[in-house]
Amino acid sequence: MDYLSPRRLWAVETKQVRAGRDTILGYVERASPVDVLAEAIWNALDAEANNVETTVTIGALGAPEEIVVRDDGHGMPHHQAPDLFLTHGESWKRTSGFSPNINRPMHGHLGRGRFLAYGIAERVEWRSVSADGDALSETVIHGNRGAPNEFTFDGPWPSSGPTGTTVRMKARQTPRVASIADGEIHLPLTARLAASLLAMPKVTVTYRGQPLKPQAHITLENDLDLDLDAVPLHGKARPRLHIVEWSVDMRSKTIYLCDERGGVVTEHKVGRMPPAPIHWTAYLHWDGFRDPDLMSPADLRVPEMRHGELLAAAQRALADYLNRRLDEQKGSILAEWKAEGVYPYQGEPNNAAEEVEREIFDIVAVVASPAVGRDVKQKELSLRLLQEATRAEPSRTNRILNAVLDLSEDEQEILTDLLERTKLASIIRAAQTIADRSDFLHGLRELLYADETKTVFREVDQLHPMLVNEPWIFGDEWNLALSETGLTRVVRTLITRRGDVEFASTPVVLPSGRSGRVDMVFSRHLPESERTRHLVVELKRPMRLTMTEFGQINDYASAITAHPEVQGTPHDWDFWLVGTEINEAVRNLYSDPARPGLTTNNPRYRIWVMSWGQLLDHADRKVHAFRSALELVSTDQTSRDYLKRKHAEFIPQSTPDVENE
């Protein structure tokens, strides 16, 4: 049966949580898939489960459709369900500390873990079987992301067992949730649960059929001495800092605060640590972290406010340890690379500059060694790219290093092939072009349509000069020929490119008798014929296009194409009128449903009237595939940064960033 389908139940009640929707979704939005899955598994362990299984149903398009977490714990009695689900920010686990039957350290303490499911799910069902005297009963709770502060309670009804809880989550279709379908989530999930799993060796937790076994990835463990002379311990036993080194990157270079039995209480993000070439996680064990008098809900979120001296002592000990490990491994790693012939330098440095460059490279490469690869070809490529990165700009090496070493074997093969055909700098410039274009489109759309800028964004001295430097927006096939120029010069310049041609001096005038000016003129010679196409663009600042503006572009078209020097020549003309909105009268001029925007199509010229939205959408479609392949995201901030960098003098003064400068 579909877990979301209606069912005839003994009793159905919908009740509200004592917290607002926005309050709940505020922290839910920050939860990663690893956060959500770890929380569901911790809840199962808190319910004294010995076996926890997570399965993921993948749809036809490769995206996750349903995530299910099953456990064999003691379940949730129906009469307790409302109290457990309708409180927010309070948890009975915080004061109890240990499970009721087997005295297992419990993870929960904030009273909001169940809500994290909405970080990856639109709808959630908790189906729980528990002991009810000598019998078993089943309870079902339904939740919906659209109303996260409401739950529907069904049951109880008799059950044949066994006890346990099954959580079914209908997956949200977002890029972040899609990562659940990747195999890469297995390791960070293992690292997140490692302290709990190491403290419970008889418990089995699986994710998509694979056991989460942190023991299998441990290469070295150490307990570090802490300098605690000035640290208040409040009568508790002396804390200990336990360091685990992993054979693979668990993406968990952090300090977990645990009770003495290994139960994780919260996480403390460490500051910058020495770059040792190892994968590590630190666990600070102390019973004070479980004491509600020493760890309030606020302390759990910002533990350094209450226990700053203890955490500082732990970070000092950790930094000393990482420095020792860096010194221990540096010599052996470099010797291995030289013996394999993959070290990119030969002989001794020729001068002081080369010596400094080599010293920087050695440190960077040794730190990166866990990700350099095992295959000789992989090592050679990675070290060569790192050499280029440190040589180009050492101050940015860390970001380049992360990107290079995150490549899979297949991606490294592709990069190797590309470097045989072009330069790394060319690849980088191509990616930068796509990023810049994406940011420009995002930023220009904001300038044209945002309430705070659309009324002050000027046509002549802001919009027009900005686009002179971004002619690709009209199509890469056009070469910008002229900008903001009189009609007479348009004709004289474009009719022929030959320098020995004498032009007539007859001016180009509008039907009204005035001379006119157009904003931008593009030209393109058609190689398959002797003809040349011209595109004349009339730009309008944020405004609605009416018959007045259409009459203007129509007069321009007539004046240019009726000029004696144009008639009978092999030139084709397109005229575009672009504004933010188009009124109904102009839209009624559209002549071809198959070609939106076309109003006039005669042997001499065509006129198109389009909105900025249409033009930007058209340009955006051209960069979309490349942007997706590069996994680029243009935000308000990246777009503003680009506009400030490239077009600062043309940005209206009312934009937020300009006002704040």
C-alpha positions as MATLAB code, in Angstrom:
seq = 'MDYLSPRRLWAVETKQVRAGRDTILGYVERASPVDVLAEAIWNALDAEANNVETTVTIGALGAPEEIVVRDDGHGMPHHQAPDLFLTHGESWKRTSGFSPNINRPMHGHLGRGRFLAYGIAERVEWRSVSADGDALSETVIHGNRGAPNEFTFDGPWPSSGPTGTTVRMKARQTPRVASIADGEIHLPLTARLAASLLAMPKVTVTYRGQPLKPQAHITLENDLDLDLDAVPLHGKARPRLHIVEWSVDMRSKTIYLCDERGGVVTEHKVGRMPPAPIHWTAYLHWDGFRDPDLMSPADLRVPEMRHGELLAAAQRALADYLNRRLDEQKGSILAEWKAEGVYPYQGEPNNAAEEVEREIFDIVAVVASPAVGRDVKQKELSLRLLQEATRAEPSRTNRILNAVLDLSEDEQEILTDLLERTKLASIIRAAQTIADRSDFLHGLRELLYADETKTVFREVDQLHPMLVNEPWIFGDEWNLALSETGLTRVVRTLITRRGDVEFASTPVVLPSGRSGRVDMVFSRHLPESERTRHLVVELKRPMRLTMTEFGQINDYASAITAHPEVQGTPHDWDFWLVGTEINEAVRNLYSDPARPGLTTNNPRYRIWVMSWGQLLDHADRKVHAFRSALELVSTDQTSRDYLKRKHAEFIPQSTPDVENE';
ca = [
       0.000    0.000    0.000;
       1.202    3.521   -0.829;
       2.116    5.053    2.499;
       0.598    8.334    1.406;
      -2.770    6.897    0.390;
      -5.828    7.295    2.654;
      -6.722    4.443    4.995;
      -9.649    3.729    7.271;
      -8.197    4.041   10.766;
      -9.492    3.752   14.306;
      -8.828    7.375   15.204;
      -7.420   10.269   13.219;
      -6.394   13.559   14.801;
      -4.456   16.517   13.415;
      -2.634   18.594   16.018;
      -0.336   21.586   15.907;
       3.185   22.029   17.231;
       3.798   24.949   19.537;
       6.110   26.597   17.007;
       5.550   28.582   13.823;
       6.075   27.312   10.303;
       8.849   29.812    9.539;
      10.681   28.964   12.755;
      10.795   25.298   11.795;
      11.702   25.771    8.147;
      14.372   28.303    9.132;
      16.749   25.633   10.425;
      15.374   22.837    8.239;
      16.585   24.677    5.118;
      20.143   24.608    6.467;
      20.131   20.832    7.009;
      22.139   18.759    4.532;
      21.073   15.243    3.464;
      23.778   13.876    5.780;
      22.287   15.879    8.685;
      18.818   14.470    7.984;
      19.868   10.837    7.594;
      22.157   10.926   10.624;
      19.359   12.381   12.745;
      16.932    9.635   11.669;
      19.509    6.950   12.483;
      20.336    8.540   15.853;
      16.641    8.529   16.719;
      16.563    4.801   15.975;
      19.598    4.201   18.188;
      18.028    6.280   20.954;
      15.040    3.905   20.705;
      17.462    1.052   21.549;
      17.575   -0.382   18.031;
      20.309   -2.886   17.260;
      19.668   -2.892   13.515;
      18.982    0.217   11.417;
      18.520    0.027    7.658;
      18.277    2.941    5.215;
      17.037    2.301    1.665;
      16.611    4.700   -1.243;
      14.236    4.205   -4.165;
      15.692    5.734   -7.341;
      13.312    6.859  -10.096;
      13.599    6.412  -13.841;
      15.487    9.703  -14.194;
      18.073    8.759  -11.577;
      16.726   10.988   -8.793;
      15.721    9.637   -5.359;
      11.964    9.243   -4.943;
      11.660    7.711   -1.479;
      14.019    7.310    1.492;
      13.124    4.753    4.161;
      14.795    4.278    7.572;
      13.751    1.094    9.438;
      14.783    0.025   12.919;
      14.054   -2.751   15.396;
      13.913   -0.549   18.478;
      11.198   -0.485   21.142;
       8.929    1.735   19.073;
       6.713    4.622   20.133;
       3.585    4.043   22.265;
       0.520    5.794   20.885;
      -0.256    7.667   24.108;
       3.269    9.197   24.069;
       3.289   10.195   20.392;
       1.608   13.633   20.769;
       3.979   14.664   23.551;
       6.980   13.486   21.532;
       5.934   15.221   18.308;
       4.181   18.386   19.442;
       6.958   19.846   21.575;
       9.608   22.014   19.954;
      12.958   22.938   21.468;
      12.470   20.657   24.467;
      13.445   16.994   24.722;
      13.002   14.456   27.493;
      16.259   12.880   26.268;
      18.190   15.906   27.446;
      17.389   15.354   31.106;
      17.339   11.542   30.947;
      20.645   11.157   29.123;
      20.350    7.372   28.768;
      17.783    5.023   27.257;
      15.312    3.457   29.707;
      16.013   -0.270   29.199;
      19.668   -0.776   28.260;
      21.108    2.497   29.557;
      22.435    3.532   26.133;
      23.722    7.148   25.789;
      21.153    9.093   23.773;
      21.987   11.641   21.118;
      18.816   13.719   21.061;
      18.667   16.863   23.154;
      17.243   19.772   21.123;
      13.709   18.477   20.610;
      13.591   19.189   16.890;
      15.329   16.312   15.090;
      12.121   14.916   13.561;
      11.565   18.203   11.707;
      14.874   17.845    9.860;
      13.196   15.264    7.620;
      11.629   18.180    5.773;
      15.115   19.118    4.607;
      14.883   16.299    2.056;
      11.197   15.325    2.049;
       7.886   16.833    1.013;
       5.896   14.322    3.068;
       6.914   12.012    5.897;
       5.315    9.026    7.575;
       6.412    7.528   10.890;
       4.941    4.018   11.378;
       5.801    2.619   14.797;
       5.017   -0.692   16.556;
       5.456   -0.839   20.336;
       4.517   -3.003   23.290;
       1.105   -2.246   24.764;
       0.979   -4.409   27.883;
       1.163   -8.001   26.680;
       0.137   -7.049   23.119;
       1.616   -4.964   20.325;
       0.015   -1.868   18.810;
       0.790    0.267   15.771;
       0.705    4.051   15.484;
       1.145    6.147   12.332;
       2.055    9.838   12.222;
       1.921   11.866    9.005;
       3.703   15.147    8.383;
       3.837   17.539    5.434;
       6.487   20.124    4.611;
       3.736   22.516    3.529;
       2.470   22.570    7.137;
       5.525   21.515    9.171;
       3.920   22.572   12.446;
       1.074   20.033   12.091;
       1.016   16.257   12.502;
      -1.794   13.755   11.945;
      -1.966   10.840   14.394;
      -3.612    7.542   13.355;
      -4.335    4.517   15.533;
      -3.595    2.684   17.649;
      -4.568   -0.688   16.221;
      -3.383   -4.239   16.982;
      -0.164   -5.419   15.348;
       1.613   -8.744   14.965;
       5.007   -7.008   15.303;
       7.894   -6.876   15.491;
       8.547   -3.667   17.397;
      10.341   -0.844   15.676;
       9.794    2.306   13.640;
       9.785    2.859    9.879;
      10.247    6.417    8.602;
       9.220    6.970    4.969;
      10.226   10.215    3.306;
       8.838   11.326   -0.057;
      11.914   13.013   -1.566;
      11.967   16.639   -2.637;
      13.172   17.067   -6.208;
      16.075   19.451   -5.661;
      19.769   19.255   -6.660;
      20.854   18.975   -3.034;
      18.523   16.045   -2.340;
      19.691   14.394   -5.570;
      23.067   13.777   -3.883;
      21.386   11.002   -1.894;
      21.511    8.924   -5.061;
      25.324    9.281   -5.188;
      27.610    6.760   -3.579;
      29.700    9.599   -2.101;
      27.284   10.196    0.789;
      28.252    6.885    2.412;
      31.569    8.145    3.816;
      30.452   11.473    5.325;
      27.477    9.671    6.864;
      29.839    7.101    8.378;
      32.026    9.877    9.764;
      29.049   11.715   11.252;
      27.902    8.559   13.082;
      31.396    7.240   13.831;
      31.549    8.170   17.520;
      28.199    6.538   18.231;
      28.962    3.434   16.157;
      32.388    2.988   17.737;
      30.717    3.128   21.157;
      28.151    0.478   20.083;
      30.132   -2.310   18.371;
      27.178   -4.734   18.411;
      24.881   -2.364   16.502;
      24.476   -2.783   12.721;
      23.641    0.258   10.594;
      23.401   -0.033    6.804;
      22.898    2.534    4.072;
      21.653    1.241    0.703;
      22.840   -2.252    1.609;
      26.328   -1.233    2.766;
      27.207   -1.420    6.468;
      28.472    1.791    8.027;
      31.673    0.553    9.650;
      33.991    3.332   10.778;
      36.398    0.689   12.142;
      37.169   -0.413    8.583;
      38.508    3.049    7.686;
      40.666    3.719   10.760;
      44.433    3.737   10.207;
      45.558    5.232   13.518;
      44.068    6.309   16.866;
      45.654    8.465   19.556;
      44.627   10.012   22.864;
      46.196   13.430   23.389;
      47.194   15.084   26.637;
      45.446   18.380   27.333;
      46.833   21.352   29.247;
      43.937   21.932   31.643;
      45.569   23.998   34.379;
      43.315   26.999   33.798;
      40.221   25.058   32.664;
      37.228   24.794   35.053;
      35.973   21.186   35.146;
      33.096   21.717   37.619;
      33.935   18.578   39.580;
      33.799   16.329   36.504;
      36.450   13.796   35.494;
      39.341   14.955   33.320;
      38.394   15.299   29.602;
      40.288   13.349   26.953;
      40.848   14.172   23.289;
      40.720   11.178   20.973;
      42.081   11.532   17.407;
      41.101    9.123   14.639;
      42.973    9.016   11.332;
      41.059    7.623    8.381;
      42.218    5.775    5.287;
      39.817    7.813    3.133;
      38.470   11.352    3.205;
      35.482   11.268    5.557;
      34.988   15.038    5.139;
      34.841   15.463    8.892;
      37.844   17.522   10.020;
      36.063   18.714   13.123;
      35.801   18.137   16.879;
      32.772   16.212   18.127;
      31.876   16.853   21.758;
      30.944   13.533   23.378;
      30.061   12.184   26.789;
      32.482    9.786   28.445;
      30.778    6.766   26.854;
      31.158    8.133   23.330;
      27.690    9.531   22.722;
      27.901   12.600   20.482;
      26.374   15.688   22.098;
      27.197   18.340   19.500;
      29.815   19.410   16.970;
      32.425   22.149   17.320;
      33.755   23.557   14.063;
      37.456   24.209   14.484;
      39.335   27.157   13.048;
      42.280   26.890   10.700;
      44.446   23.898   11.558;
      47.940   22.898   10.320;
      47.617   21.210    6.899;
      48.768   17.700    7.781;
      48.458   15.176    4.911;
      45.982   12.996    6.796;
      42.221   12.558    7.098;
      41.248   13.048   10.718;
      38.397   13.558   13.148;
      38.704   14.550   16.819;
      36.412   13.465   19.660;
      36.507   15.393   22.938;
      35.088   13.173   25.692;
      33.784   14.761   28.895;
      30.791   13.998   31.106;
      30.161   17.710   31.525;
      28.811   17.872   27.990;
      25.880   15.682   29.092;
      25.082   17.727   32.213;
      22.090   20.035   31.553;
      23.487   22.514   34.072;
      26.676   22.821   32.008;
      25.201   22.540   28.492;
      22.073   24.578   27.860;
      20.408   24.589   24.414;
      22.342   27.791   23.656;
      25.610   26.104   24.713;
      24.882   23.241   22.323;
      24.727   25.677   19.420;
      27.731   27.778   20.494;
      29.707   25.653   22.975;
      32.714   27.982   22.988;
      30.685   30.627   24.829;
      30.469   28.420   27.941;
      33.485   26.163   27.527;
      35.929   28.348   25.601;
      38.965   27.439   27.748;
      38.407   23.705   27.334;
      37.868   23.957   23.567;
      40.928   26.196   23.177;
      43.041   23.595   25.034;
      41.707   20.873   22.733;
      42.493   22.927   19.618;
      46.058   23.611   20.814;
      46.663   19.899   21.394;
      45.149   19.080   18.010;
      47.327   21.675   16.220;
      50.488   20.292   17.849;
      49.540   16.785   16.782;
      48.901   17.799   13.170;
      52.216   19.650   12.967;
      54.051   16.520   14.156;
      52.245   14.371   11.590;
      53.121   16.849    8.810;
      56.839   16.704    9.704;
      56.771   12.900    9.949;
      55.280   12.365    6.507;
      56.864   15.108    4.411;
      60.249   13.434    3.831;
      58.881    9.968    3.024;
      56.232   11.282    0.602;
      58.686   13.386   -1.412;
      61.175   10.509   -1.551;
      58.460    8.187   -2.887;
      57.477   10.627   -5.646;
      61.068   11.135   -6.715;
      61.634    7.380   -6.873;
      58.524    6.974   -9.059;
      59.607    9.783  -11.380;
      56.462   11.868  -10.832;
      58.070   14.728   -8.878;
      57.914   17.671  -11.338;
      61.322   19.213  -10.510;
      64.734   17.912  -11.569;
      68.072   18.450   -9.825;
      68.768   21.340   -7.497;
      67.134   24.822   -7.690;
      68.973   27.192  -10.042;
      68.330   30.332   -8.012;
      66.662   31.685   -4.877;
      63.303   32.279   -6.602;
      63.129   28.681   -7.808;
      64.080   27.479   -4.340;
      61.166   29.393   -2.787;
      58.802   28.110   -5.475;
      59.900   24.533   -4.780;
      59.476   24.956   -1.015;
      55.911   26.200   -1.510;
      55.175   23.362   -3.895;
      56.544   20.746   -1.482;
      54.304   21.912    1.352;
      51.205   22.166   -0.838;
      51.783   18.825   -2.541;
      52.486   16.939    0.687;
      49.342   18.355    2.274;
      47.397   17.264   -0.792;
      49.042   13.845   -1.010;
      46.002   11.837    0.210;
      44.095   13.065   -2.846;
      46.894   12.965   -5.411;
      46.038    9.373   -6.347;
      47.714    5.979   -6.312;
      48.200    5.415  -10.019;
      51.503    6.819  -11.347;
      49.764    8.569  -14.246;
      47.270   10.172  -11.847;
      50.059   11.331   -9.574;
      52.016   12.814  -12.460;
      49.000   14.800  -13.725;
      47.965   16.031  -10.263;
      51.472   17.159   -9.350;
      51.906   18.886  -12.706;
      48.665   20.839  -12.187;
      49.659   21.726   -8.640;
      53.003   22.977   -9.936;
      51.197   25.242  -12.427;
      48.869   26.474   -9.686;
      51.619   27.369   -7.203;
      53.716   28.903   -9.954;
      50.833   31.068  -11.198;
      49.636   32.537   -7.899;
      50.593   30.858   -4.612;
      48.083   32.876   -2.579;
      45.204   31.144   -4.378;
      46.695   27.685   -4.394;
      44.364   26.288   -1.743;
      41.216   26.837   -3.808;
      42.878   25.556   -6.993;
      44.268   22.589   -5.082;
      40.808   21.591   -3.819;
      39.345   21.755   -7.321;
      42.152   19.808   -9.003;
      42.309   17.042   -6.447;
      38.560   16.534   -6.385;
      38.682   15.103   -9.919;
      37.687   11.473  -10.410;
      39.841    9.124  -12.473;
      37.576    9.568  -15.504;
      37.701   13.352  -15.154;
      41.477   13.273  -14.890;
      41.612   11.233  -18.107;
      39.443   13.834  -19.846;
      41.601   16.668  -18.547;
      44.753   14.897  -19.677;
      43.287   14.565  -23.180;
      42.222   18.208  -23.237;
      45.691   19.361  -22.201;
      47.080   17.536  -25.225;
      44.841   19.695  -27.448;
      44.766   23.071  -25.689;
      46.264   24.941  -22.765;
      44.935   24.880  -19.219;
      44.682   28.681  -19.382;
      42.356   28.407  -22.394;
      40.084   25.962  -20.564;
      39.946   28.310  -17.591;
      39.182   31.328  -19.799;
      36.327   29.457  -21.504;
      34.774   28.570  -18.149;
      35.232   32.167  -16.965;
      33.453   33.467  -20.066;
      30.413   31.318  -19.274;
      30.462   32.431  -15.632;
      30.738   36.100  -16.626;
      27.904   35.854  -19.143;
      25.667   34.079  -16.657;
      26.361   36.720  -13.999;
      25.775   39.555  -16.486;
      22.379   38.181  -17.555;
      21.340   37.748  -13.937;
      22.513   41.254  -13.033;
      21.022   42.999  -16.072;
      17.648   41.381  -15.435;
      17.788   42.729  -11.874;
      18.614   46.262  -13.077;
      15.805   46.255  -15.629;
      13.042   44.806  -13.463;
      13.861   45.459   -9.776;
      11.679   48.160   -8.220;
      14.636   50.074   -6.783;
      16.481   50.381  -10.130;
      14.013   50.191  -13.020;
      12.851   53.782  -12.639;
      16.360   55.270  -12.446;
      18.237   53.078  -14.950;
      18.977   55.467  -17.842;
      19.077   54.496  -21.494;
      21.747   56.719  -23.040;
      24.543   56.849  -20.478;
      23.993   53.555  -18.580;
      22.139   50.825  -20.465;
      23.617   51.601  -23.868;
      27.339   51.806  -22.949;
      26.995   48.711  -20.773;
      25.756   46.670  -23.733;
      28.426   48.039  -26.065;
      30.847   45.897  -24.048;
      28.513   42.872  -24.023;
      27.443   42.526  -27.698;
      27.213   38.709  -27.393;
      23.803   39.162  -25.768;
      22.375   39.754  -29.268;
      24.132   36.689  -30.653;
      27.718   35.529  -31.016;
      27.323   35.649  -34.794;
      27.267   39.440  -34.850;
      30.328   41.640  -34.949;
      29.650   44.978  -33.341;
      30.074   47.557  -36.049;
      28.666   50.848  -34.793;
      27.137   52.187  -31.616;
      24.847   55.201  -31.063;
      25.383   56.693  -34.468;
      23.525   58.794  -37.024;
      21.665   57.101  -39.862;
      23.827   58.723  -42.556;
      26.977   57.215  -41.064;
      25.243   53.843  -40.751;
      24.622   53.740  -44.472;
      28.026   55.058  -45.508;
      29.941   52.664  -43.318;
      27.994   49.475  -43.940;
      27.203   49.544  -47.647;
      30.783   48.678  -48.502;
      34.028   48.065  -46.636;
      36.202   49.102  -49.594;
      38.359   52.132  -48.832;
      38.327   53.487  -52.405;
      34.578   53.920  -52.675;
      33.258   57.463  -52.893;
      29.971   57.941  -51.069;
      27.307   60.342  -52.091;
      26.784   63.130  -49.629;
      23.023   62.707  -49.568;
      21.942   62.612  -45.904;
      19.569   60.019  -44.484;
      16.468   61.640  -43.038;
      13.352   60.349  -41.331;
       9.894   60.809  -42.885;
       9.435   63.734  -40.478;
      12.423   65.483  -42.071;
      14.677   65.051  -39.007;
      17.886   63.083  -38.973;
      17.801   60.040  -36.674;
      20.092   58.031  -34.448;
      20.079   54.322  -33.662;
      21.693   52.627  -30.691;
      23.626   49.655  -32.059;
      24.348   48.278  -35.506;
      25.757   44.805  -36.181;
      26.885   43.265  -39.455;
      27.550   39.733  -40.644;
      28.675   38.564  -44.075;
      26.924   35.374  -45.155;
      29.636   33.046  -46.529;
      27.167   31.018  -48.570;
      26.189   34.085  -50.608;
      27.317   37.564  -51.573;
      24.870   39.142  -49.192;
      25.498   40.828  -45.854;
      23.011   40.882  -42.966;
      22.680   43.889  -40.693;
      21.024   44.063  -37.296;
      19.953   47.478  -36.028;
      18.988   47.547  -32.336;
      17.020   50.321  -30.665;
      17.276   49.950  -26.897;
      14.826   51.418  -24.434;
      15.464   51.768  -20.733;
      12.921   50.077  -18.446;
       9.672   51.223  -20.020;
       6.560   49.947  -21.774;
       6.816   49.943  -25.582;
       3.889   51.634  -27.287;
       3.013   52.609  -30.844;
       5.152   55.731  -30.340;
       8.327   53.665  -29.957;
       7.221   51.324  -32.743;
       6.711   54.309  -35.029;
      10.259   55.408  -34.288;
      11.863   52.078  -35.261;
       9.582   51.879  -38.320;
      10.775   55.338  -39.420;
      14.411   54.245  -38.959;
      13.833   51.144  -41.091;
      12.143   53.112  -43.851;
      14.782   55.841  -43.874;
      17.748   53.487  -44.114;
      16.366   50.990  -46.620;
      14.880   53.725  -48.877;
      18.192   55.573  -49.135;
      19.622   55.591  -52.680;
      22.907   54.064  -51.519;
      21.055   51.078  -49.998;
      18.479   50.305  -52.646;
      19.567   47.530  -54.996;
      22.546   46.473  -52.849;
      23.078   42.923  -51.465;
      22.157   43.805  -47.900;
      19.449   42.383  -45.637;
      18.179   44.406  -42.701;
      16.651   43.416  -39.339;
      15.493   46.047  -36.852;
      14.919   45.215  -33.188;
      13.038   47.319  -30.674;
      13.652   46.192  -27.101;
      11.914   47.327  -23.871;
      10.796   45.866  -20.556;
       7.096   45.609  -21.512;
       5.050   45.676  -24.717;
       1.523   47.085  -24.830;
      -1.386   45.306  -26.467;
      -1.508   47.565  -29.526;
       2.051   46.666  -30.492;
       1.470   42.984  -29.763;
      -1.452   43.039  -32.186;
       1.071   43.825  -34.934;
       2.760   40.429  -34.547;
       2.487   38.796  -37.964;
       3.843   35.267  -37.545;
       2.997   33.047  -34.512;
       5.947   30.828  -35.406;
       8.327   33.798  -35.012;
       7.369   35.685  -31.834;
       8.062   39.397  -32.030;
       7.999   39.745  -35.814;
       5.762   42.687  -36.781;
       6.950   43.595  -40.276;
       8.330   41.311  -42.980;
       8.787   42.792  -46.426;
      11.452   42.440  -49.136;
      13.427   45.391  -47.789;
      13.514   44.745  -44.038;
      12.040   43.003  -41.011;
      11.047   44.612  -37.717;
      10.980   42.719  -34.442;
       9.588   44.026  -31.155;
      10.586   42.075  -28.046;
      10.815   42.476  -24.331;
      14.031   42.407  -22.366;
      12.705   39.259  -20.725;
      12.504   37.519  -24.122;
      15.974   38.695  -25.111;
      17.544   37.677  -21.799;
      15.792   34.297  -21.850;
      17.067   33.690  -25.377;
      20.625   34.580  -24.357;
      20.327   32.517  -21.177;
      19.317   29.412  -23.128;
      22.583   29.651  -25.032;
      24.688   29.505  -21.859;
      22.426   27.149  -19.912;
      23.960   23.873  -21.095;
      27.499   25.093  -20.441;
      26.518   26.562  -17.071;
      24.933   23.255  -16.042;
      27.969   21.273  -17.151;
      30.230   23.592  -15.166;
      27.838   23.504  -12.162;
      27.842   27.306  -12.051;
      25.244   29.232  -10.082;
      24.734   32.965  -10.564;
      23.453   34.709   -7.447;
      22.521   38.296   -6.663;
      25.932   38.721   -5.065;
      28.037   37.227   -7.902;
      26.078   39.286  -10.416;
      26.571   42.512   -8.475;
      30.267   41.743   -8.119;
      30.563   41.271  -11.893;
      28.680   44.489  -12.688;
      30.829   46.441  -10.223;
      33.983   44.965  -11.731;
      33.092   45.494  -15.390;
      30.475   48.252  -15.492;
      30.797   50.199  -12.232;
      30.374   53.602  -13.897;
      27.063   52.549  -15.497;
      25.290   51.113  -12.420;
      22.463   53.277  -11.004;
      23.392   54.802   -7.662;
      20.309   53.321   -5.994;
      21.544   49.726   -6.147;
      22.151   48.243   -2.664;
      25.867   47.636   -3.108;
      26.522   51.132   -4.422;
      24.580   52.736   -1.597;
      26.594   50.844    0.995;
      30.008   51.744   -0.377;
];
